[in-house]
Every structure is written in structure tokens, then in C-alpha cells.
């Protein structure tokens, strides 16, 4: 799944480590999501959207 996590991190001047700590996941999880190697759970996707104050659709692009 394509995503804009890296873009939103840059906009908020956050490292992967800082975002991971704030969301309660590991830096490796953030890295894997950014690279499209791991799709977050729906719960984590909602937490990310709330964290950046955007919709899930703003961050994630689902391709069929």
C-alpha cells in the first residue's frame, strides 16, 4: 500500500524513532510501513491519521 508517512514526518520534523515512540511502535515498523513492506493494522492507521490530524485516505493510498 502506498503511503505518505515520510512526507508527513518531514512536515512535522519528526524522525522515524520519534514517530514510533509517539505511536507506541518500533522504528522498524515505521520504516517497513514507509517502504510499503508492511501494511499497518486498521488501529495503527487510525492512530497515525489522528496523530497528523488528517484522514486515513490522506496518508494511505489503496491500490487494487
C-alpha positions in Angstrom: 0.0 0.0 0.0 1.4 3.4 -1.0 1.6 6.0 1.8 2.8 9.4 2.6 4.2 8.8 6.1 7.6 10.1 5.2 6.1 13.3 3.8 4.1 13.9 7.0 7.1 13.1 9.1 9.1 15.7 7.2 6.3 18.3 7.5 6.4 17.8 11.3 10.2 17.5 11.5 10.0 14.0 13.0 12.4 11.1 12.9 11.2 7.6 12.4 12.2 7.0 16.0 10.2 9.9 17.4 7.1 9.0 15.5 7.5 5.3 16.5 7.8 6.4 20.2 4.7 8.6 20.0 2.7 5.9 18.3 3.9 3.1 20.6 5.6 1.0 17.8 9.2 0.3 16.8 11.2 2.4 14.4 11.4 -0.8 12.2 7.7 -0.8 12.0 7.6 2.8 10.7 10.4 2.0 8.3 8.6 -1.1 6.9 5.4 0.9 6.5 7.1 3.7 4.7 8.8 1.3 2.3 5.5 -0.5 1.6 6.8 -3.8 3.1 4.2 -3.8 5.9 0.6 -2.7 6.0 -0.4 -1.3 9.4 -3.4 -2.6 11.3 -6.5 -0.5 10.9 -6.0 0.6 14.5 -2.5 1.9 13.8 -3.6 3.6 10.6 -6.3 5.5 12.6 -3.7 6.4 15.2 -1.4 7.8 12.5 -4.2 9.8 10.9 -5.2 11.2 14.3 -1.6 12.0 15.2 -1.2 14.1 12.0 -4.8 15.4 12.2 -5.7 14.1 8.7 -7.8 11.3 7.3 -6.5 7.8 6.6 -7.1 8.5 2.9 -4.7 11.4 3.1 -1.9 9.1 4.3 -2.6 5.8 2.6 -3.5 5.0 -1.0 -5.0 1.6 -1.5 -4.3 0.2 -5.0 -6.3 -2.8 -6.2 
